[in-house]
């Protein structure tokens, strides 16, 4: 239906996935994974699956991102440089 929008969302999806794979900082990886989940939710909505998109936005981008950030701040930082 809106193939241009879906193409742009797929490009952002791949970029967010690659950023989360190759960054060294854990907080940056968690933020990029939350961006990945939010873009995926927008992709679901653009395809017509509104309920799946809403669930992905709440659980994937919201709750999981907050839990990961809390766990990162509860751990201590060590560097092997």
Jmol script that loads the backbone (N, CA, C; Angstrom):
load data "model"
ATOM      1  N   UNK A   1       0.817  -1.186   0.000  1.00  0.00           N
ATOM      2  CA  UNK A   1       0.000   0.000   0.000  1.00  0.00           C
ATOM      3  C   UNK A   1       0.866   1.258   0.000  1.00  0.00           C
ATOM      4  N   UNK A   2       1.631   1.467   1.039  1.00  0.00           N
ATOM      5  CA  UNK A   2       2.560   2.592   1.124  1.00  0.00           C
ATOM      6  C   UNK A   2       3.982   2.035   1.073  1.00  0.00           C
ATOM      7  N   UNK A   3       4.394   1.602  -0.083  1.00  0.00           N
ATOM      8  CA  UNK A   3       5.667   0.897  -0.161  1.00  0.00           C
ATOM      9  C   UNK A   3       6.850   1.825   0.093  1.00  0.00           C
ATOM     10  N   UNK A   4       6.712   3.107  -0.180  1.00  0.00           N
ATOM     11  CA  UNK A   4       7.819   4.038   0.084  1.00  0.00           C
ATOM     12  C   UNK A   4       8.065   4.175   1.587  1.00  0.00           C
ATOM     13  N   UNK A   5       6.963   4.309   2.337  1.00  0.00           N
ATOM     14  CA  UNK A   5       7.073   4.399   3.792  1.00  0.00           C
ATOM     15  C   UNK A   5       7.663   3.122   4.380  1.00  0.00           C
ATOM     16  N   UNK A   6       7.210   1.979   3.890  1.00  0.00           N
ATOM     17  CA  UNK A   6       7.727   0.709   4.391  1.00  0.00           C
ATOM     18  C   UNK A   6       9.203   0.536   4.052  1.00  0.00           C
ATOM     19  N   UNK A   7       9.619   0.997   2.888  1.00  0.00           N
ATOM     20  CA  UNK A   7      11.025   0.912   2.503  1.00  0.00           C
ATOM     21  C   UNK A   7      11.895   1.757   3.429  1.00  0.00           C
ATOM     22  N   UNK A   8      11.445   2.966   3.738  1.00  0.00           N
ATOM     23  CA  UNK A   8      12.180   3.837   4.659  1.00  0.00           C
ATOM     24  C   UNK A   8      12.253   3.201   6.046  1.00  0.00           C
ATOM     25  N   UNK A   9      11.150   2.621   6.495  1.00  0.00           N
ATOM     26  CA  UNK A   9      11.145   1.973   7.813  1.00  0.00           C
ATOM     27  C   UNK A   9      12.074   0.763   7.841  1.00  0.00           C
ATOM     28  N   UNK A  10      12.115  -0.004   6.752  1.00  0.00           N
ATOM     29  CA  UNK A  10      13.052  -1.134   6.685  1.00  0.00           C
ATOM     30  C   UNK A  10      14.503  -0.669   6.736  1.00  0.00           C
ATOM     31  N   UNK A  11      14.801   0.442   6.075  1.00  0.00           N
ATOM     32  CA  UNK A  11      16.170   0.969   6.113  1.00  0.00           C
ATOM     33  C   UNK A  11      16.534   1.395   7.528  1.00  0.00           C
ATOM     34  N   UNK A  12      15.621   2.117   8.203  1.00  0.00           N
ATOM     35  CA  UNK A  12      15.868   2.506   9.595  1.00  0.00           C
ATOM     36  C   UNK A  12      15.996   1.289  10.495  1.00  0.00           C
ATOM     37  N   UNK A  13      15.235   0.236  10.212  1.00  0.00           N
ATOM     38  CA  UNK A  13      15.292  -0.988  10.996  1.00  0.00           C
ATOM     39  C   UNK A  13      16.668  -1.635  10.894  1.00  0.00           C
ATOM     40  N   UNK A  14      17.193  -1.721   9.696  1.00  0.00           N
ATOM     41  CA  UNK A  14      18.517  -2.315   9.490  1.00  0.00           C
ATOM     42  C   UNK A  14      19.604  -1.450  10.129  1.00  0.00           C
ATOM     43  N   UNK A  15      19.487  -0.135  10.006  1.00  0.00           N
ATOM     44  CA  UNK A  15      20.483   0.762  10.605  1.00  0.00           C
ATOM     45  C   UNK A  15      20.484   0.625  12.126  1.00  0.00           C
ATOM     46  N   UNK A  16      19.302   0.590  12.732  1.00  0.00           N
ATOM     47  CA  UNK A  16      19.221   0.452  14.192  1.00  0.00           C
ATOM     48  C   UNK A  16      19.779  -0.890  14.646  1.00  0.00           C
ATOM     49  N   UNK A  17      19.525  -1.938  13.888  1.00  0.00           N
ATOM     50  CA  UNK A  17      20.059  -3.251  14.247  1.00  0.00           C
ATOM     51  C   UNK A  17      21.579  -3.276  14.154  1.00  0.00           C
ATOM     52  N   UNK A  18      22.127  -2.693  13.102  1.00  0.00           N
ATOM     53  CA  UNK A  18      23.582  -2.682  12.954  1.00  0.00           C
ATOM     54  C   UNK A  18      24.255  -1.816  14.012  1.00  0.00           C
ATOM     55  N   UNK A  19      23.646  -0.695  14.353  1.00  0.00           N
ATOM     56  CA  UNK A  19      24.207   0.151  15.405  1.00  0.00           C
ATOM     57  C   UNK A  19      24.226  -0.598  16.728  1.00  0.00           C
ATOM     58  N   UNK A  20      23.140  -1.289  17.052  1.00  0.00           N
ATOM     59  CA  UNK A  20      23.100  -2.007  18.327  1.00  0.00           C
ATOM     60  C   UNK A  20      24.067  -3.182  18.360  1.00  0.00           C
ATOM     61  N   UNK A  21      24.422  -3.721  17.211  1.00  0.00           N
ATOM     62  CA  UNK A  21      25.390  -4.818  17.180  1.00  0.00           C
ATOM     63  C   UNK A  21      26.830  -4.356  17.340  1.00  0.00           C
ATOM     64  N   UNK A  22      27.155  -3.189  16.787  1.00  0.00           N
ATOM     65  CA  UNK A  22      28.552  -2.803  16.692  1.00  0.00           C
ATOM     66  C   UNK A  22      29.012  -1.723  17.659  1.00  0.00           C
ATOM     67  N   UNK A  23      28.146  -1.196  18.508  1.00  0.00           N
ATOM     68  CA  UNK A  23      28.591  -0.186  19.471  1.00  0.00           C
ATOM     69  C   UNK A  23      29.220  -0.868  20.680  1.00  0.00           C
ATOM     70  N   UNK A  24      30.121  -0.156  21.343  1.00  0.00           N
ATOM     71  CA  UNK A  24      30.793  -0.711  22.522  1.00  0.00           C
ATOM     72  C   UNK A  24      30.058  -0.381  23.816  1.00  0.00           C
ATOM     73  N   UNK A  25      29.350   0.742  23.842  1.00  0.00           N
ATOM     74  CA  UNK A  25      28.666   1.174  25.051  1.00  0.00           C
ATOM     75  C   UNK A  25      27.320   0.450  25.171  1.00  0.00           C
ATOM     76  N   UNK A  26      27.055  -0.122  26.343  1.00  0.00           N
ATOM     77  CA  UNK A  26      25.824  -0.877  26.537  1.00  0.00           C
ATOM     78  C   UNK A  26      24.588   0.013  26.509  1.00  0.00           C
ATOM     79  N   UNK A  27      24.696   1.206  27.052  1.00  0.00           N
ATOM     80  CA  UNK A  27      23.543   2.104  27.062  1.00  0.00           C
ATOM     81  C   UNK A  27      23.149   2.513  25.643  1.00  0.00           C
ATOM     82  N   UNK A  28      24.126   2.749  24.798  1.00  0.00           N
ATOM     83  CA  UNK A  28      23.843   3.070  23.398  1.00  0.00           C
ATOM     84  C   UNK A  28      23.193   1.878  22.695  1.00  0.00           C
ATOM     85  N   UNK A  29      23.627   0.677  23.017  1.00  0.00           N
ATOM     86  CA  UNK A  29      23.029  -0.516  22.428  1.00  0.00           C
ATOM     87  C   UNK A  29      21.572  -0.673  22.856  1.00  0.00           C
ATOM     88  N   UNK A  30      21.284  -0.390  24.119  1.00  0.00           N
ATOM     89  CA  UNK A  30      19.913  -0.498  24.602  1.00  0.00           C
ATOM     90  C   UNK A  30      19.022   0.548  23.950  1.00  0.00           C
ATOM     91  N   UNK A  31      19.521   1.753  23.800  1.00  0.00           N
ATOM     92  CA  UNK A  31      18.729   2.810  23.158  1.00  0.00           C
ATOM     93  C   UNK A  31      18.471   2.457  21.700  1.00  0.00           C
ATOM     94  N   UNK A  32      19.467   1.939  21.011  1.00  0.00           N
ATOM     95  CA  UNK A  32      19.255   1.580  19.613  1.00  0.00           C
ATOM     96  C   UNK A  32      18.323   0.376  19.478  1.00  0.00           C
ATOM     97  N   UNK A  33      18.315  -0.534  20.449  1.00  0.00           N
ATOM     98  CA  UNK A  33      17.345  -1.626  20.421  1.00  0.00           C
ATOM     99  C   UNK A  33      15.930  -1.116  20.677  1.00  0.00           C
ATOM    100  N   UNK A  34      15.803  -0.106  21.522  1.00  0.00           N
ATOM    101  CA  UNK A  34      14.486   0.500  21.731  1.00  0.00           C
ATOM    102  C   UNK A  34      14.018   1.211  20.465  1.00  0.00           C
ATOM    103  N   UNK A  35      14.937   1.874  19.784  1.00  0.00           N
ATOM    104  CA  UNK A  35      14.596   2.496  18.499  1.00  0.00           C
ATOM    105  C   UNK A  35      14.181   1.428  17.491  1.00  0.00           C
ATOM    106  N   UNK A  36      14.884   0.309  17.490  1.00  0.00           N
ATOM    107  CA  UNK A  36      14.539  -0.819  16.615  1.00  0.00           C
ATOM    108  C   UNK A  36      13.111  -1.285  16.879  1.00  0.00           C
ATOM    109  N   UNK A  37      12.753  -1.450  18.148  1.00  0.00           N
ATOM    110  CA  UNK A  37      11.410  -1.905  18.489  1.00  0.00           C
ATOM    111  C   UNK A  37      10.355  -0.882  18.101  1.00  0.00           C
ATOM    112  N   UNK A  38      10.664   0.405  18.281  1.00  0.00           N
ATOM    113  CA  UNK A  38       9.699   1.439  17.924  1.00  0.00           C
ATOM    114  C   UNK A  38       9.499   1.511  16.415  1.00  0.00           C
ATOM    115  N   UNK A  39      10.566   1.387  15.649  1.00  0.00           N
ATOM    116  CA  UNK A  39      10.440   1.387  14.180  1.00  0.00           C
ATOM    117  C   UNK A  39       9.675   0.155  13.722  1.00  0.00           C
ATOM    118  N   UNK A  40       9.913  -0.974  14.371  1.00  0.00           N
ATOM    119  CA  UNK A  40       9.170  -2.184  14.042  1.00  0.00           C
ATOM    120  C   UNK A  40       7.686  -2.009  14.350  1.00  0.00           C
ATOM    121  N   UNK A  41       7.371  -1.322  15.448  1.00  0.00           N
ATOM    122  CA  UNK A  41       5.971  -1.041  15.769  1.00  0.00           C
ATOM    123  C   UNK A  41       5.331  -0.161  14.707  1.00  0.00           C
ATOM    124  N   UNK A  42       6.072   0.842  14.238  1.00  0.00           N
ATOM    125  CA  UNK A  42       5.539   1.693  13.167  1.00  0.00           C
ATOM    126  C   UNK A  42       5.346   0.900  11.876  1.00  0.00           C
ATOM    127  N   UNK A  43       6.236  -0.049  11.623  1.00  0.00           N
ATOM    128  CA  UNK A  43       6.097  -0.895  10.444  1.00  0.00           C
ATOM    129  C   UNK A  43       4.849  -1.771  10.542  1.00  0.00           C
ATOM    130  N   UNK A  44       4.597  -2.315  11.720  1.00  0.00           N
ATOM    131  CA  UNK A  44       3.379  -3.108  11.921  1.00  0.00           C
ATOM    132  C   UNK A  44       2.124  -2.267  11.694  1.00  0.00           C
ATOM    133  N   UNK A  45       2.138  -1.044  12.205  1.00  0.00           N
ATOM    134  CA  UNK A  45       0.983  -0.160  12.031  1.00  0.00           C
ATOM    135  C   UNK A  45       0.792   0.197  10.560  1.00  0.00           C
ATOM    136  N   UNK A  46       1.884   0.435   9.847  1.00  0.00           N
ATOM    137  CA  UNK A  46       1.751   0.764   8.429  1.00  0.00           C
ATOM    138  C   UNK A  46       1.234  -0.419   7.614  1.00  0.00           C
ATOM    139  N   UNK A  47       1.437  -1.628   8.116  1.00  0.00           N
ATOM    140  CA  UNK A  47       0.915  -2.811   7.425  1.00  0.00           C
ATOM    141  C   UNK A  47      -0.524  -3.135   7.813  1.00  0.00           C
ATOM    142  N   UNK A  48      -1.049  -2.415   8.811  1.00  0.00           N
ATOM    143  CA  UNK A  48      -2.442  -2.623   9.192  1.00  0.00           C
ATOM    144  C   UNK A  48      -2.648  -3.420  10.459  1.00  0.00           C
ATOM    145  N   UNK A  49      -1.590  -3.871  11.094  1.00  0.00           N
ATOM    146  CA  UNK A  49      -1.704  -4.635  12.340  1.00  0.00           C
ATOM    147  C   UNK A  49      -1.534  -3.681  13.522  1.00  0.00           C
ATOM    148  N   UNK A  50      -2.579  -2.929  13.804  1.00  0.00           N
ATOM    149  CA  UNK A  50      -2.501  -1.874  14.812  1.00  0.00           C
ATOM    150  C   UNK A  50      -2.294  -2.465  16.202  1.00  0.00           C
ATOM    151  N   UNK A  51      -2.994  -3.550  16.513  1.00  0.00           N
ATOM    152  CA  UNK A  51      -2.862  -4.136  17.847  1.00  0.00           C
ATOM    153  C   UNK A  51      -1.467  -4.713  18.079  1.00  0.00           C
ATOM    154  N   UNK A  52      -0.886  -5.311  17.063  1.00  0.00           N
ATOM    155  CA  UNK A  52       0.474  -5.843  17.187  1.00  0.00           C
ATOM    156  C   UNK A  52       1.483  -4.704  17.314  1.00  0.00           C
ATOM    157  N   UNK A  53       1.273  -3.637  16.564  1.00  0.00           N
ATOM    158  CA  UNK A  53       2.156  -2.478  16.650  1.00  0.00           C
ATOM    159  C   UNK A  53       2.103  -1.818  18.006  1.00  0.00           C
ATOM    160  N   UNK A  54       0.899  -1.691  18.570  1.00  0.00           N
ATOM    161  CA  UNK A  54       0.759  -1.102  19.901  1.00  0.00           C
ATOM    162  C   UNK A  54       1.445  -1.963  20.956  1.00  0.00           C
ATOM    163  N   UNK A  55       1.267  -3.273  20.858  1.00  0.00           N
ATOM    164  CA  UNK A  55       1.909  -4.180  21.813  1.00  0.00           C
ATOM    165  C   UNK A  55       3.423  -4.121  21.692  1.00  0.00           C
ATOM    166  N   UNK A  56       3.933  -4.057  20.476  1.00  0.00           N
ATOM    167  CA  UNK A  56       5.379  -3.962  20.264  1.00  0.00           C
ATOM    168  C   UNK A  56       5.926  -2.652  20.814  1.00  0.00           C
ATOM    169  N   UNK A  57       5.190  -1.579  20.650  1.00  0.00           N
ATOM    170  CA  UNK A  57       5.646  -0.289  21.162  1.00  0.00           C
ATOM    171  C   UNK A  57       5.678  -0.286  22.685  1.00  0.00           C
ATOM    172  N   UNK A  58       4.667  -0.839  23.317  1.00  0.00           N
ATOM    173  CA  UNK A  58       4.606  -0.835  24.782  1.00  0.00           C
ATOM    174  C   UNK A  58       5.625  -1.795  25.372  1.00  0.00           C
ATOM    175  N   UNK A  59       5.645  -3.014  24.892  1.00  0.00           N
ATOM    176  CA  UNK A  59       6.522  -4.030  25.485  1.00  0.00           C
ATOM    177  C   UNK A  59       7.948  -3.909  24.961  1.00  0.00           C
ATOM    178  N   UNK A  60       8.115  -3.858  23.660  1.00  0.00           N
ATOM    179  CA  UNK A  60       9.452  -3.855  23.076  1.00  0.00           C
ATOM    180  C   UNK A  60      10.219  -2.576  23.313  1.00  0.00           C
ATOM    181  N   UNK A  61       9.608  -1.450  22.995  1.00  0.00           N
ATOM    182  CA  UNK A  61      10.310  -0.177  23.138  1.00  0.00           C
ATOM    183  C   UNK A  61      10.209   0.380  24.544  1.00  0.00           C
ATOM    184  N   UNK A  62       9.114   0.111  25.234  1.00  0.00           N
ATOM    185  CA  UNK A  62       8.903   0.704  26.549  1.00  0.00           C
ATOM    186  C   UNK A  62       9.472  -0.102  27.692  1.00  0.00           C
ATOM    187  N   UNK A  63       8.811  -1.188  28.017  1.00  0.00           N
ATOM    188  CA  UNK A  63       9.141  -1.954  29.216  1.00  0.00           C
ATOM    189  C   UNK A  63      10.523  -2.592  29.119  1.00  0.00           C
ATOM    190  N   UNK A  64      10.834  -3.213  28.005  1.00  0.00           N
ATOM    191  CA  UNK A  64      12.124  -3.871  27.864  1.00  0.00           C
ATOM    192  C   UNK A  64      13.276  -2.873  27.906  1.00  0.00           C
ATOM    193  N   UNK A  65      13.109  -1.733  27.243  1.00  0.00           N
ATOM    194  CA  UNK A  65      14.149  -0.703  27.275  1.00  0.00           C
ATOM    195  C   UNK A  65      14.399  -0.175  28.670  1.00  0.00           C
ATOM    196  N   UNK A  66      13.328   0.078  29.415  1.00  0.00           N
ATOM    197  CA  UNK A  66      13.474   0.574  30.790  1.00  0.00           C
ATOM    198  C   UNK A  66      14.145  -0.478  31.665  1.00  0.00           C
ATOM    199  N   UNK A  67      13.763  -1.739  31.532  1.00  0.00           N
ATOM    200  CA  UNK A  67      14.385  -2.802  32.332  1.00  0.00           C
ATOM    201  C   UNK A  67      15.873  -2.943  32.019  1.00  0.00           C
ATOM    202  N   UNK A  68      16.234  -2.864  30.742  1.00  0.00           N
ATOM    203  CA  UNK A  68      17.649  -2.947  30.378  1.00  0.00           C
ATOM    204  C   UNK A  68      18.451  -1.781  30.938  1.00  0.00           C
ATOM    205  N   UNK A  69      17.896  -0.577  30.870  1.00  0.00           N
ATOM    206  CA  UNK A  69      18.602   0.594  31.397  1.00  0.00           C
ATOM    207  C   UNK A  69      18.780   0.475  32.904  1.00  0.00           C
ATOM    208  N   UNK A  70      17.760   0.019  33.613  1.00  0.00           N
ATOM    209  CA  UNK A  70      17.872  -0.170  35.068  1.00  0.00           C
ATOM    210  C   UNK A  70      18.933  -1.209  35.390  1.00  0.00           C
ATOM    211  N   UNK A  71      18.983  -2.294  34.646  1.00  0.00           N
ATOM    212  CA  UNK A  71      19.983  -3.339  34.909  1.00  0.00           C
ATOM    213  C   UNK A  71      21.397  -2.847  34.598  1.00  0.00           C
ATOM    214  N   UNK A  72      21.550  -2.012  33.586  1.00  0.00           N
ATOM    215  CA  UNK A  72      22.872  -1.459  33.291  1.00  0.00           C
ATOM    216  C   UNK A  72      23.347  -0.580  34.435  1.00  0.00           C
ATOM    217  N   UNK A  73      22.451   0.247  34.980  1.00  0.00           N
ATOM    218  CA  UNK A  73      22.855   1.129  36.069  1.00  0.00           C
ATOM    219  C   UNK A  73      23.043   0.408  37.393  1.00  0.00           C
ATOM    220  N   UNK A  74      22.521  -0.804  37.523  1.00  0.00           N
ATOM    221  CA  UNK A  74      22.723  -1.587  38.738  1.00  0.00           C
ATOM    222  C   UNK A  74      24.015  -2.405  38.697  1.00  0.00           C
ATOM    223  N   UNK A  75      24.665  -2.486  37.553  1.00  0.00           N
ATOM    224  CA  UNK A  75      25.920  -3.222  37.456  1.00  0.00           C
ATOM    225  C   UNK A  75      27.087  -2.239  37.548  1.00  0.00           C
ATOM    226  N   UNK A  76      28.254  -2.785  37.843  1.00  0.00           N
ATOM    227  CA  UNK A  76      29.441  -1.928  37.910  1.00  0.00           C
ATOM    228  C   UNK A  76      30.173  -2.003  36.585  1.00  0.00           C
ATOM    229  N   UNK A  77      30.873  -0.936  36.266  1.00  0.00           N
ATOM    230  CA  UNK A  77      31.616  -0.872  35.015  1.00  0.00           C
ATOM    231  C   UNK A  77      33.050  -1.323  35.234  1.00  0.00           C
ATOM    232  N   UNK A  78      33.485  -2.216  34.372  1.00  0.00           N
ATOM    233  CA  UNK A  78      34.892  -2.635  34.345  1.00  0.00           C
ATOM    234  C   UNK A  78      35.363  -2.541  32.920  1.00  0.00           C
ATOM    235  N   UNK A  79      36.616  -2.175  32.751  1.00  0.00           N
ATOM    236  CA  UNK A  79      37.165  -2.056  31.404  1.00  0.00           C
ATOM    237  C   UNK A  79      38.397  -2.942  31.293  1.00  0.00           C
ATOM    238  N   UNK A  80      38.488  -3.640  30.186  1.00  0.00           N
ATOM    239  CA  UNK A  80      39.647  -4.504  29.935  1.00  0.00           C
ATOM    240  C   UNK A  80      40.602  -3.865  28.943  1.00  0.00           C
ATOM    241  N   UNK A  81      40.566  -2.547  28.815  1.00  0.00           N
ATOM    242  CA  UNK A  81      41.428  -1.855  27.852  1.00  0.00           C
ATOM    243  C   UNK A  81      42.875  -1.879  28.252  1.00  0.00           C
TER     244      UNK A  81
END
end "model"
wireframe off; spacefill off
backbone 0.3
color backbone group
